[in-house]
């Protein structure tokens, strides 16, 4: 079991590890370990593996064995997803939205949930349940930086991890907002570099992202 408050505390610690959490779609489980090693070496230790491929759970298992990393499961939709992700070794969970059954499953399984919200109403509903750290998704499609800034005015107690359309060009705009803890992005692990086994290239992208907002 885990409470909403404890879940948010753990996820704040995850967000504090680096300004960017890589959002990963792993098609070949054989690439999981070297991908994790490259991203961690580049300064991005918190990794979100989305449950969008048949090999996602195997990827979480492989990445969880890499020293220095904290691996979470993304695209949690159902309670079954939560149980499978926790069994595979996920340390936190990320969802595009939130349902009562998903929230309960995460709390029952002890998996800290970073639930998605795109509107003030959704954020208020999660805040009512005790969750004050949320994923802002889909960030760019939901109005981007101006929208997140506007939501922050009446809801300063809620902090977000914007994800969806975040890239190197706009990430700093998000990170400069006072209600942003970190951001999620997939650009640090482009599919062409993964297919080419260009782990040095991915490490370089990770290192660049790890320095965003830091002086």
N, C-alpha and C positions, 0 to 999 in steps of 0.2 A: 504493500500500500504506500501511496505517497499523496500528500496534500497539495492543493493548488499552490500554496505559499512556498512549500519546499521545492515543487517542480520549477517555479519561477526562479527561485534562488539558484538552483543548479544550472538552469539555462542561462542565467545572467553570468555565471562563471564560465560557461561555454562561450558565450558571446564575447567575453573579455579576453579570450585567448588570442584573438586576431580580429582585424576589422572586417574580414571577409570569410564567410563559410562557403566553401565550394559545394555547389549543388551538382551531384554526379549521376549520370545515367550510364550504368556499366552493362555493356552487352556481352563482354567476354570476361568471365571470372578470372581468367589467367592474367588479366591486366590489373586486377584489383590491388594486389600487393605492391607492385612497382609504382602504380599510380599514387597510392597512399604514401609511399616512401618519398616520392618526388614532391608532393604537396606539403608534407610535414617538413621535409628538408628546406623547402622554400619559405617556411614560416606560417603555414596555414594548418594547424593541427586538428581543428574541428571540421569533420567531414560529414556531409549529408548524402547518403546513398538513397536515391529515390527508388521506390518499389514499382518501377515501370517496366522492368524486364524480368524474364524468367530466372536470370542469374543474380538478381539483386541480393537475395539473402546469402548466397554463397560469397558474394563480394563483401558483404558486411562481416561475415565470419573471417575472411582473409584479411581484411583491413584492420579488424580488431586485434590481430596478432602483431601489428606493427607498433613498435615502441614509440611513445610520444604522442600518439593520436587519440582522439576521442571521436568515435564513430556513431552517427545517428542514422535513423531511418526516416526518409521523407515519403511523401504521398501516402500517408496513413489514411485510410478511408473507413475501414471496418474494424471491429474488435478482433477479428481473426488476423488482420494485418498487424495489430499491436502485439498479439501473442507470438506471432512468427518473428517479428522484428526483435522482441526481447529475447527470445530463445536463440536467435542468431548472434546476439551479443551487442545489440544497439544500446547505447547509453542515454540517448534522448530520442524523441520522436517529433516529427514535423508534419503538419497536415495543411491542406489548402484551405480548409474551413474547420468547422467544429460542429459536432452533434452530441447530444447528451450521452448516447451509447459509446461514442468514441472517447469522450472525456472520462467516463466511468471506467472503460477498459484500461486506459492509461493509468488512472489512479489505482485501480485494482492490481495491475501488473507492476506498478512501481516504475513506470517509464515516464520521465518528465516530458510534458507535452508543450510544444511551441505551436499553438493553433493559429490558423490563418484568419484574418479579419480584413475587410476592405472598406467598411463603413463605420461611422460613429456608433450606430445601433449595434452592430456586431461586436465592436470593442466594448461597449457598455454591458452587453450580455455576458461577455467573458469576464469583465471586471466584477460583475455581480457574483460570479462563481469563484472569485478569488484570483483570477489570472490577470496580472498587470504587465506581463511581457508577452507580446504577440508577434506573429508574422504578418506583415502587411503585404497581401497578395491578391491579385497580381499587381505589383507596384506601379509599373508604367501605365498599364491599361486602366488602372483605377485613379489616374490623375497625377501620379508621380510625386515629386517633391512638393509642389503646391498643395496637393490634397493632404499629404501627410502632415505638412506644416499646419494646415487649417484644422485637422483633427486634433492636433496637439494643443491648440489654444483652449478648447473647453475640457480636454481630457489630459492634462499635463501629467497625471499619475500613471499613464500607460506608456510603456516603451515598446518600440517595434524593431523587428528585423525585416526590412523591405526586401522582397524577392520577386523576380519576374520582370525581365527587361533591364535589370541592373547590369551595368558593364563598366569597363575601365573609364569611359568618357563621363559617366554620370554618377559613379559610385561616391565620389567625394561630396557631391551635392547632398546626397542622402546622409552620409556620415557626419556632415556638419550640422545637421538638425539636432536640437537638444533631446528630442524624443526617439532617437535612433541609437541602439546599442551596438549593432553591427549590421552587415548586409549579406545577402546570399547571392551568389553568382556562379554561372557555369562557364564563363569565358576563360577561367584559369585552367580548364581541362578540355580544350577543344577536341572534337572527335578525330580530326585529321592527325593531331599529334599523338593521340592515344593509339590509333591504328598503326602509326609509324614507329611506335615504341620510342618516341622522342621524349624521354623522361627528363633530360636536361632542359629541353624547351619548356616543359610544364613547370619544372622547378623555377625557371627564370620568371615565368608568368606569376607563379605563386609569390616569389620574393617581391616582385613589383607590387602586387596587391597587398602584401603584408605590411607595406610601408605607407599605405594610404592614410592620410590624416595624421601622420606622425612626423614630428620635427626633430 
